[in-house]
Amino acid sequence: MKSETEPSEKKDKNLNPSLSLFSLPDDIVLNCIARISTSYYPKLSLVSKTFASLISSYELYKTRCLQNTYEEILHVCLQFPMDRRPSWFSLWLKPNQTLTNDLERKEKSSRNALLVQIRSSYCPHRPKFMFMVGSEWYAINQYGYPASDLSVYKSGIWDWREAPNMTVARGEDVIAGVLNDKIYVMGGCSKDESKNWAEVFDTNTQTWESLPDPGVQLRCSPLRKIEVWGKKIYVISSKRIEYDVYDTKEGRWEVEVQSPMFEFSCVIENVRYYYGNKGFLWYDEKLKDWRTINGLSVLVRHCRGGSGKIEMADYSGKLLMIWDKYKQYKHHPEKKIWCALIAFEKRNNDDEVWGKVEWANIVLTVPNSCVLLSSEIRAV
């Protein structure tokens, strides 16, 4: 009996090597890839053209959202001195590692977190903007080329429907923000488009309305982001020395003196946090005043000694911060780019805010002349 079963077992073993992930339908492969951390995607995309195509597809993004396995990834835009165009990097966190606070380490960085350049062969496909209004998600610019589509799906079920289109197609340089159930969209179209350069979508009436023309100066300026403060929409530009502000109550544009408040600040769970000459501050809505955040003195000292350029983002309810720091001795050709994650805690009946650096690492070494342009958090 034993001799009769052996050939069958050997035959089965010989068949196994022929079975591979490539022989499965794409939807099953997508389901498998969606369960893997995005930290592995850059290397996985090198395995084959099929993997590279699936990893960069919009279908993978939808599958990850459906399975609730999507991750928030920091993307950073850097301008190198010899390059004509800026370069995009994503924050790579070493899988299965405990990240450390290297702010006071004298030895080399642990290198558990790095900025990795996004290659053209690996470009994850996801909407540039996704806003949750009520129980629905709205997605803008999800194709990578100028489009007027506005997609929406109900939270909890991946059932996309198309909302009314924007009046003009908008590209990657579009900016958007939400205030009082309305989505404000600006730029990303021709600089001569004065009538519909800025428009607003009312999620209650499901209608678009054009905003007044802000003027040729703003339309021709490189846009960075929209900040919402009170009932006003602040448009942040890379070259304007003033803020262009749309007053939603009055329905008109105005100009305000530029303040670093929006440059080095971030809103997390309805609290605005800010870094400036006085260190880290938080805005007390009850007192209508800025107050000091306790527990971050080491981080404050470390942030000084760089170009002064700092980027902040809401990272799952915590503050993700990126900045550059020059070498201690003069004329060194390189500088370090740091990244840190800070958690906040309210104490003493919400009268105090304390911060704790959960981890901080050197994520990239660049030439001194390299410029940190912008950053953003995207769900992938």
Kinemage of the C-alpha trace (Angstrom):
@kinemage 1
@onewidth
@group {chain A} dominant
@subgroup {mainchain}
@vectorlist {calphas} color= white
{ca met a 1} P 0.000 0.000 0.000
{ca lys a 2} L 2.804 2.347 0.808
{ca ser a 3} L 4.420 1.898 -2.590
{ca glu a 4} L 1.108 2.610 -4.314
{ca thr a 5} L 0.629 6.005 -2.632
{ca glu a 6} L 4.171 7.310 -3.091
{ca pro a 7} L 3.921 8.068 -6.847
{ca ser a 8} L 0.721 10.029 -6.251
{ca glu a 9} L 2.365 12.144 -3.525
{ca lys a 10} L 5.427 12.765 -5.688
{ca lys a 11} L 3.229 13.778 -8.599
{ca asp a 12} L 1.373 16.318 -6.432
{ca lys a 13} L 4.661 17.817 -5.275
{ca asn a 14} L 5.795 18.243 -8.854
{ca leu a 15} L 2.629 20.175 -9.677
{ca asn a 16} L 2.978 22.736 -6.885
{ca pro a 17} L 5.837 24.818 -8.375
{ca ser a 18} L 3.738 25.571 -11.440
{ca leu a 19} L 1.109 27.295 -9.294
{ca ser a 20} L 1.957 30.961 -8.759
{ca leu a 21} L 0.336 34.294 -8.042
{ca phe a 22} L 0.663 35.205 -11.727
{ca ser a 23} L -1.711 32.405 -12.715
{ca leu a 24} L -4.554 33.883 -10.653
{ca pro a 25} L -7.130 36.398 -11.938
{ca asp a 26} L -6.246 40.067 -11.430
{ca asp a 27} L -9.047 40.648 -8.915
{ca ile a 28} L -7.684 37.900 -6.642
{ca val a 29} L -4.125 39.232 -6.983
{ca leu a 30} L -5.408 42.724 -6.118
{ca asn a 31} L -7.125 41.302 -3.062
{ca cys a 32} L -3.820 39.780 -1.924
{ca ile a 33} L -1.711 42.876 -2.624
{ca ala a 34} L -4.233 45.109 -0.836
{ca arg a 35} L -3.490 43.270 2.417
{ca ile a 36} L 0.234 44.053 2.229
{ca ser a 37} L 1.705 47.211 3.752
{ca thr a 38} L 2.596 49.901 1.210
{ca ser a 39} L 6.125 49.810 2.637
{ca tyr a 40} L 6.685 46.748 0.418
{ca tyr a 41} L 5.129 48.210 -2.743
{ca pro a 42} L 8.225 49.921 -4.247
{ca lys a 43} L 10.182 46.636 -4.267
{ca leu a 44} L 7.133 44.587 -5.206
{ca ser a 45} L 6.603 46.772 -8.278
{ca leu a 46} L 10.023 45.634 -9.560
{ca val a 47} L 9.000 41.957 -9.628
{ca ser a 48} L 7.113 42.241 -12.910
{ca lys a 49} L 5.264 44.631 -15.193
{ca thr a 50} L 2.010 43.031 -14.055
{ca phe a 51} L 2.709 43.857 -10.409
{ca ala a 52} L 3.834 47.380 -11.298
{ca ser a 53} L 0.617 47.945 -13.245
{ca leu a 54} L -1.618 46.580 -10.484
{ca ile a 55} L 0.164 48.521 -7.735
{ca ser a 56} L -0.236 51.808 -9.605
{ca ser a 57} L -3.872 51.118 -10.522
{ca tyr a 58} L -6.901 52.886 -9.151
{ca glu a 59} L -8.513 49.470 -8.607
{ca leu a 60} L -5.935 48.694 -5.909
{ca tyr a 61} L -6.790 51.946 -4.136
{ca lys a 62} L -10.500 51.043 -4.190
{ca thr a 63} L -9.765 47.524 -2.938
{ca arg a 64} L -7.691 48.843 -0.020
{ca cys a 65} L -10.479 51.236 0.953
{ca leu a 66} L -13.077 48.483 0.717
{ca gln a 67} L -10.970 46.217 2.943
{ca asn a 68} L -10.134 49.133 5.248
{ca thr a 69} L -6.421 48.416 4.739
{ca tyr a 70} L -5.502 51.806 3.257
{ca glu a 71} L -2.684 53.778 4.900
{ca glu a 72} L -1.948 57.473 5.237
{ca ile a 73} L 1.350 58.257 3.499
{ca leu a 74} L 3.387 61.456 3.674
{ca his a 75} L 4.494 62.799 0.286
{ca val a 76} L 7.197 65.472 0.144
{ca cys a 77} L 8.115 67.711 -2.787
{ca leu a 78} L 11.784 68.776 -3.074
{ca gln a 79} L 13.505 71.051 -5.570
{ca phe a 80} L 17.089 70.005 -6.288
{ca pro a 81} L 19.489 72.643 -7.683
{ca met a 82} L 20.357 70.825 -10.927
{ca asp a 83} L 16.838 69.608 -11.757
{ca arg a 84} L 14.334 71.589 -13.804
{ca arg a 85} L 11.344 69.967 -12.147
{ca pro a 86} L 10.664 69.171 -8.480
{ca ser a 87} L 10.949 65.594 -7.246
{ca trp a 88} L 8.373 63.753 -5.146
{ca phe a 89} L 9.291 61.477 -2.252
{ca ser a 90} L 7.193 59.301 0.038
{ca leu a 91} L 7.876 58.468 3.668
{ca trp a 92} L 8.918 54.822 3.989
{ca leu a 93} L 8.642 53.243 7.432
{ca lys a 94} L 10.607 50.057 7.995
{ca pro a 95} L 8.091 47.228 8.491
{ca asn a 96} L 7.833 45.525 11.891
{ca gln a 97} L 10.202 47.993 13.553
{ca thr a 98} L 9.745 50.162 16.628
{ca leu a 99} L 10.539 53.724 15.580
{ca thr a 100} L 12.818 55.667 17.907
{ca asn a 101} L 13.348 59.270 18.941
{ca asp a 102} L 16.776 60.166 17.537
{ca leu a 103} L 16.725 63.868 18.470
{ca glu a 104} L 19.379 63.427 21.171
{ca arg a 105} L 21.252 60.495 19.673
{ca lys a 106} L 24.896 61.257 18.977
{ca glu a 107} L 25.380 58.202 16.797
{ca lys a 108} L 23.946 57.745 13.335
{ca ser a 109} L 20.220 57.666 12.710
{ca ser a 110} L 18.451 54.329 13.113
{ca arg a 111} L 17.223 54.671 9.491
{ca asn a 112} L 13.888 53.094 10.337
{ca ala a 113} L 12.174 55.917 8.450
{ca leu a 114} L 13.350 57.232 5.071
{ca leu a 115} L 12.160 59.474 2.257
{ca val a 116} L 12.141 57.370 -0.919
{ca gln a 117} L 11.866 58.991 -4.337
{ca ile a 118} L 8.742 58.050 -6.269
{ca arg a 119} L 9.797 56.622 -9.614
{ca ser a 120} L 7.722 57.093 -12.736
{ca ser a 121} L 7.331 53.307 -12.857
{ca tyr a 122} L 5.766 53.332 -9.404
{ca cys a 123} L 3.160 56.042 -9.062
{ca pro a 124} L 0.209 55.007 -6.852
{ca his a 125} L -3.115 56.056 -8.372
{ca arg a 126} L -5.376 57.824 -5.872
{ca pro a 127} L -7.432 61.007 -5.674
{ca lys a 128} L -5.506 64.150 -4.872
{ca phe a 129} L -8.280 65.338 -2.570
{ca met a 130} L -10.774 63.338 -0.558
{ca phe a 131} L -13.173 65.119 1.778
{ca met a 132} L -15.718 63.630 4.137
{ca val a 133} L -18.907 65.680 4.308
{ca gly a 134} L -21.546 64.090 6.503
{ca ser a 135} L -21.460 60.363 5.752
{ca glu a 136} L -20.094 60.719 2.220
{ca trp a 137} L -16.613 60.957 0.726
{ca tyr a 138} L -15.954 63.301 -2.208
{ca ala a 139} L -12.950 62.699 -4.480
{ca ile a 140} L -11.316 65.262 -6.796
{ca asn a 141} L -8.684 64.648 -9.482
{ca gln a 142} L -8.306 60.903 -9.348
{ca tyr a 143} L -7.003 60.342 -12.853
{ca gly a 144} L -3.652 62.164 -12.939
{ca tyr a 145} L -4.722 64.366 -15.872
{ca pro a 146} L -7.105 67.368 -16.120
{ca ala a 147} L -10.680 66.276 -15.439
{ca ser a 148} L -13.904 67.820 -14.200
{ca asp a 149} L -15.238 64.742 -12.400
{ca leu a 150} L -16.382 64.811 -8.803
{ca ser a 151} L -16.917 61.323 -7.394
{ca val a 152} L -18.724 60.447 -4.189
{ca tyr a 153} L -19.351 57.318 -2.202
{ca lys a 154} L -21.242 56.478 0.958
{ca ser a 155} L -19.083 55.725 3.977
{ca gly a 156} L -18.979 52.022 4.772
{ca ile a 157} L -19.928 50.798 1.299
{ca trp a 158} L -17.688 51.139 -1.721
{ca asp a 159} L -20.389 52.291 -4.104
{ca trp a 160} L -19.147 55.191 -6.225
{ca arg a 161} L -21.501 57.555 -7.982
{ca glu a 162} L -20.735 60.628 -10.018
{ca ala a 163} L -21.733 64.006 -8.590
{ca pro a 164} L -22.315 66.954 -10.966
{ca asn a 165} L -19.101 67.835 -12.814
{ca met a 166} L -17.027 70.916 -12.135
{ca thr a 167} L -17.520 73.649 -14.723
{ca val a 168} L -13.927 73.270 -15.976
{ca ala a 169} L -11.391 70.437 -16.075
{ca arg a 170} L -8.680 70.787 -13.437
{ca gly a 171} L -5.233 69.227 -13.267
{ca glu a 172} L -2.766 68.223 -10.565
{ca asp a 173} L -2.159 71.798 -9.352
{ca val a 174} L -5.772 72.193 -8.206
{ca ile a 175} L -6.353 73.068 -4.541
{ca ala a 176} L -9.481 72.448 -2.496
{ca gly a 177} L -10.969 72.789 0.982
{ca val a 178} L -14.230 72.282 2.880
{ca leu a 179} L -16.271 74.741 4.929
{ca asn a 180} L -19.852 74.293 6.149
{ca asp a 181} L -20.719 71.345 3.873
{ca lys a 182} L -19.348 73.173 0.834
{ca ile a 183} L -16.290 72.175 -1.217
{ca tyr a 184} L -14.222 75.103 -2.506
{ca val a 185} L -12.086 74.313 -5.571
{ca met a 186} L -9.542 76.649 -7.168
{ca gly a 187} L -6.885 76.582 -9.888
{ca gly a 188} L -5.676 73.638 -11.903
{ca cys a 189} L -7.012 75.235 -15.091
{ca ser a 190} L -6.006 77.950 -17.554
{ca lys a 191} L -4.775 81.188 -15.993
{ca asp a 192} L -7.096 82.993 -18.407
{ca glu a 193} L -10.124 81.208 -16.948
{ca ser a 194} L -11.383 84.198 -14.953
{ca lys a 195} L -15.049 83.190 -14.735
{ca asn a 196} L -14.702 79.685 -13.301
{ca trp a 197} L -11.157 79.721 -11.895
{ca ala a 198} L -12.710 79.299 -8.446
{ca glu a 199} L -15.993 77.560 -7.716
{ca val a 200} L -17.885 75.983 -4.830
{ca phe a 201} L -19.947 72.798 -4.617
{ca asp a 202} L -22.901 72.705 -2.212
{ca thr a 203} L -23.196 69.099 -1.035
{ca asn a 204} L -26.762 69.689 0.162
{ca thr a 205} L -28.165 71.015 -3.127
{ca gln a 206} L -25.590 69.121 -5.262
{ca thr a 207} L -24.904 72.240 -7.340
{ca trp a 208} L -21.815 74.174 -8.436
{ca glu a 209} L -21.521 77.952 -8.231
{ca ser a 210} L -18.724 80.109 -9.648
{ca leu a 211} L -16.887 82.421 -7.257
{ca pro a 212} L -15.854 85.980 -8.137
{ca asp a 213} L -12.597 86.360 -10.062
{ca pro a 214} L -9.734 86.822 -7.543
{ca gly a 215} L -7.610 88.666 -10.097
{ca val a 216} L -4.830 87.843 -12.516
{ca gln a 217} L -2.088 87.902 -9.850
{ca leu a 218} L -3.511 84.958 -7.940
{ca arg a 219} L -4.539 83.083 -11.087
{ca cys a 220} L -0.938 83.248 -12.334
{ca ser a 221} L 0.609 82.267 -8.996
{ca pro a 222} L 1.737 78.724 -8.094
{ca leu a 223} L -0.791 77.533 -5.523
{ca arg a 224} L 0.144 75.537 -2.431
{ca lys a 225} L -2.986 74.926 -0.394
{ca ile a 226} L -6.226 76.236 1.079
{ca glu a 227} L -6.584 76.994 4.774
{ca val a 228} L -9.951 77.490 6.467
{ca trp a 229} L -10.132 79.900 9.397
{ca gly a 230} L -13.460 81.115 10.749
{ca lys a 231} L -15.703 81.835 7.776
{ca lys a 232} L -12.828 82.660 5.440
{ca ile a 233} L -10.884 80.691 2.827
{ca tyr a 234} L -7.158 81.533 2.798
{ca val a 235} L -5.311 80.737 -0.435
{ca ile a 236} L -1.610 80.048 0.148
{ca ser a 237} L 0.656 80.738 -2.830
{ca ser a 238} L 4.376 80.067 -3.194
{ca lys a 239} L 5.182 83.530 -4.580
{ca arg a 240} L 2.567 85.917 -3.184
{ca ile a 241} L 3.763 87.999 -0.215
{ca glu a 242} L 0.142 88.461 0.894
{ca tyr a 243} L -2.803 86.141 1.473
{ca asp a 244} L -5.703 86.158 -0.954
{ca val a 245} L -8.765 85.562 1.209
{ca tyr a 246} L -12.301 84.708 0.169
{ca asp a 247} L -14.884 85.873 2.711
{ca thr a 248} L -17.692 83.324 2.417
{ca lys a 249} L -20.093 85.510 4.402
{ca glu a 250} L -19.578 88.631 2.283
{ca gly a 251} L -18.972 86.722 -0.955
{ca arg a 252} L -15.901 88.719 -1.948
{ca trp a 253} L -12.107 88.550 -2.142
{ca glu a 254} L -9.770 90.550 0.059
{ca val a 255} L -6.053 90.699 0.760
{ca glu a 256} L -4.465 90.212 4.175
{ca val a 257} L -0.901 90.635 5.390
{ca gln a 258} L 0.875 87.300 5.312
{ca ser a 259} L 1.457 85.587 8.633
{ca pro a 260} L 3.475 82.427 9.297
{ca met a 261} L 0.441 81.076 11.164
{ca phe a 262} L -0.740 79.143 8.116
{ca glu a 263} L 2.740 78.304 6.851
{ca phe a 264} L 3.793 76.387 9.957
{ca ser a 265} L 0.477 75.247 11.393
{ca cys a 266} L -1.926 72.341 11.271
{ca val a 267} L -5.464 71.642 12.470
{ca ile a 268} L -5.904 68.349 14.331
{ca glu a 269} L -9.277 67.424 15.821
{ca asn a 270} L -10.471 71.042 15.575
{ca val a 271} L -7.403 72.445 17.368
{ca arg a 272} L -4.842 74.538 15.447
{ca tyr a 273} L -1.189 73.898 16.328
{ca tyr a 274} L 1.579 76.267 15.289
{ca tyr a 275} L 5.370 76.478 15.367
{ca gly a 276} L 7.159 79.838 15.408
{ca asn a 277} L 9.727 81.960 17.215
{ca lys a 278} L 8.023 81.229 20.537
{ca gly a 279} L 8.087 77.485 19.989
{ca phe a 280} L 5.013 75.289 19.678
{ca leu a 281} L 1.662 76.928 20.365
{ca trp a 282} L -1.993 75.895 20.312
{ca tyr a 283} L -4.989 78.144 19.778
{ca asp a 284} L -7.392 78.296 22.724
{ca glu a 285} L -10.851 78.930 21.261
{ca lys a 286} L -12.279 79.853 24.663
{ca leu a 287} L -9.671 82.527 25.366
{ca lys a 288} L -9.166 83.414 21.679
{ca asp a 289} L -5.416 83.356 22.238
{ca trp a 290} L -2.292 81.328 21.422
{ca arg a 291} L -0.855 79.287 24.295
{ca thr a 292} L 2.391 77.365 24.795
{ca ile a 293} L 2.529 73.581 24.331
{ca asn a 294} L 4.474 71.892 27.128
{ca gly a 295} L 6.984 69.057 26.780
{ca leu a 296} L 8.581 69.924 23.426
{ca ser a 297} L 11.640 71.958 24.455
{ca val a 298} L 14.118 69.472 22.913
{ca leu a 299} L 12.241 69.496 19.604
{ca val a 300} L 12.115 73.312 19.611
{ca arg a 301} L 15.904 73.527 19.999
{ca his a 302} L 16.406 70.967 17.265
{ca cys a 303} L 14.187 72.765 14.750
{ca arg a 304} L 16.405 75.831 14.930
{ca gly a 305} L 19.483 75.817 12.753
{ca gly a 306} L 17.866 75.027 9.436
{ca ser a 307} L 16.425 77.001 6.545
{ca gly a 308} L 13.328 77.805 8.587
{ca lys a 309} L 11.121 75.780 6.240
{ca ile a 310} L 8.791 73.450 8.144
{ca glu a 311} L 5.932 71.272 6.913
{ca met a 312} L 3.151 69.927 9.140
{ca ala a 313} L 0.302 67.485 8.551
{ca asp a 314} L -2.445 65.670 10.428
{ca tyr a 315} L -1.373 62.026 10.570
{ca ser a 316} L -4.176 59.945 12.090
{ca gly a 317} L -4.799 62.488 14.832
{ca lys a 318} L -1.122 63.218 15.479
{ca leu a 319} L 1.232 65.892 14.141
{ca leu a 320} L 3.664 64.737 11.469
{ca met a 321} L 6.401 67.316 11.049
{ca ile a 322} L 9.266 67.629 8.558
{ca trp a 323} L 12.131 70.140 8.544
{ca asp a 324} L 15.751 70.539 7.428
{ca lys a 325} L 18.826 71.066 9.589
{ca tyr a 326} L 22.296 72.201 8.545
{ca lys a 327} L 25.526 70.586 9.693
{ca gln a 328} L 27.108 72.031 12.831
{ca tyr a 329} L 30.169 73.336 11.021
{ca lys a 330} L 30.107 75.951 8.269
{ca his a 331} L 30.397 75.437 4.519
{ca his a 332} L 29.293 71.806 4.636
{ca pro a 333} L 27.688 70.948 1.274
{ca glu a 334} L 24.888 68.843 2.748
{ca lys a 335} L 22.021 69.098 5.208
{ca lys a 336} L 19.687 66.605 6.851
{ca ile a 337} L 15.924 66.379 6.489
{ca trp a 338} L 14.203 65.277 9.676
{ca cys a 339} L 10.747 63.881 10.320
{ca ala a 340} L 8.962 63.515 13.665
{ca leu a 341} L 5.587 62.354 14.937
{ca ile a 342} L 4.114 64.238 17.896
{ca ala a 343} L 1.129 63.195 20.014
{ca phe a 344} L -0.839 65.776 22.009
{ca glu a 345} L -2.681 65.404 25.293
{ca lys a 346} L -4.944 67.885 27.062
{ca arg a 347} L -4.554 68.143 30.835
{ca asn a 348} L -5.831 70.168 33.780
{ca asn a 349} L -9.449 70.307 32.555
{ca asp a 350} L -8.317 71.017 28.982
{ca asp a 351} L -6.458 74.107 30.172
{ca glu a 352} L -3.039 72.735 29.157
{ca val a 353} L -1.713 70.885 26.120
{ca trp a 354} L 1.311 68.609 26.375
{ca gly a 355} L 3.225 67.192 23.444
{ca lys a 356} L 5.276 64.002 23.220
{ca val a 357} L 7.679 63.099 20.409
{ca glu a 358} L 6.828 59.482 19.610
{ca trp a 359} L 9.608 59.153 17.052
{ca ala a 360} L 12.048 61.361 15.160
{ca asn a 361} L 14.482 60.276 12.431
{ca ile a 362} L 16.767 61.657 9.749
{ca val a 363} L 14.904 60.632 6.598
{ca leu a 364} L 17.123 62.053 3.843
{ca thr a 365} L 20.441 63.818 3.207
{ca val a 366} L 20.346 66.503 0.497
{ca pro a 367} L 22.530 69.344 -0.843
{ca asn a 368} L 22.332 72.598 1.121
{ca ser a 369} L 20.714 74.299 -1.863
{ca cys a 370} L 17.846 71.779 -2.009
{ca val a 371} L 14.505 73.431 -1.182
{ca leu a 372} L 11.643 71.826 0.717
{ca leu a 373} L 8.627 72.972 -1.321
{ca ser a 374} L 5.600 71.253 0.155
{ca ser a 375} L 4.147 68.115 1.678
{ca glu a 376} L 0.814 66.359 1.861
{ca ile a 377} L -0.821 63.331 3.418
{ca arg a 378} L -2.630 60.982 1.058
{ca ala a 379} L -4.543 57.787 1.679
{ca val a 380} L -3.040 54.920 -0.333
